């Protein structure tokens, strides 16, 4: 039996693949700016286009000024997500390398 999903997003962002957190924390960016992260999406061990689609989906739910932390170990995502956020009326703040991959910080400007 083929499983049906209500939307393409639901299939793409299945809970066992992408972890979403709204736990507030602060991060110091490479330029010295300290930002308050309001949403975190953990896309470790996921292939494209999941990190990009997860960022798009989360940005749709965020308020102006909120900061998204996208955690990924996908090298393609660190190139495509910053370009993608410009089309979503948002601002790429920084991409920082970690032991596990990268954290991409995006501010919703819409």
C-alpha positions in Angstrom: 0.0 0.0 0.0 1.4 3.4 -1.0 1.4 5.9 1.9 -0.3 9.2 1.1 1.0 12.5 2.5 -1.3 15.6 2.7 1.3 17.8 1.1 4.7 17.6 -0.5 6.1 19.5 2.5 4.8 16.8 4.8 6.7 14.1 2.9 9.8 16.2 2.7 9.9 17.2 6.3 9.0 13.9 7.9 9.8 14.0 11.6 12.3 11.2 11.5 14.3 13.1 8.9 14.3 16.8 10.1 14.3 17.9 13.7 12.7 21.3 14.4 13.2 23.3 17.7 11.9 26.6 18.9 14.2 26.7 21.9 15.7 30.3 22.1 19.4 30.7 22.4 22.0 33.3 21.3 24.9 33.0 18.9 27.9 35.2 18.2 28.4 35.5 14.4 31.8 35.9 12.9 31.3 39.7 12.5 30.8 40.0 16.3 27.0 40.5 16.0 25.1 38.5 18.7 21.8 37.2 17.4 18.9 35.5 19.2 18.0 32.3 17.4 14.2 31.7 17.6 14.0 28.6 15.3 16.4 25.7 14.7 16.1 23.1 12.0 18.5 20.1 12.2 19.1 18.6 8.8 22.1 16.5 9.6 22.4 13.4 7.5 19.8 14.6 4.9 20.3 15.0 1.2 19.3 17.8 -1.1 16.8 19.3 -1.4 15.7 18.6 2.2 17.8 21.4 3.9 16.6 23.9 1.3 13.0 22.9 1.6 13.1 22.8 5.4 14.5 26.4 5.4 11.8 27.5 3.0 9.0 25.9 5.0 10.3 27.3 8.3 10.7 30.8 7.0 7.1 30.8 5.9 6.0 30.3 9.5 8.4 32.9 11.1 7.8 36.5 12.0 9.8 39.5 10.6 13.1 39.7 12.5 13.2 36.1 13.7 16.5 34.2 13.2 16.6 30.6 11.8 19.5 28.3 12.5 19.8 25.6 9.9 22.2 22.8 10.9 23.5 20.7 8.0 26.3 18.5 6.9 25.4 18.8 3.2 28.0 20.7 1.3 25.6 21.6 -1.5 23.2 23.3 1.1 25.9 25.7 2.2 26.1 27.0 -1.3 22.4 27.0 -2.3 20.7 28.1 0.9 22.3 31.6 1.1 21.2 32.2 -2.5 17.7 30.8 -1.9 17.0 33.1 1.1 17.4 36.2 -1.1 14.4 35.0 -3.1 12.5 34.5 0.1 12.9 38.2 1.2 15.3 37.1 4.0 18.9 37.8 4.9 21.8 35.3 5.1 23.6 36.3 8.2 26.5 33.8 8.3 27.5 30.2 7.7 29.7 28.8 10.4 31.6 25.5 10.3 31.1 23.1 13.2 32.6 19.7 14.1 29.5 18.0 12.5 29.0 20.3 9.5 27.7 23.9 9.3 25.2 26.2 10.9 23.5 28.6 8.5 21.9 31.7 10.1 19.0 33.4 8.3 17.0 36.5 9.4 13.4 36.8 8.2 13.1 40.3 6.6 9.7 39.9 4.9 
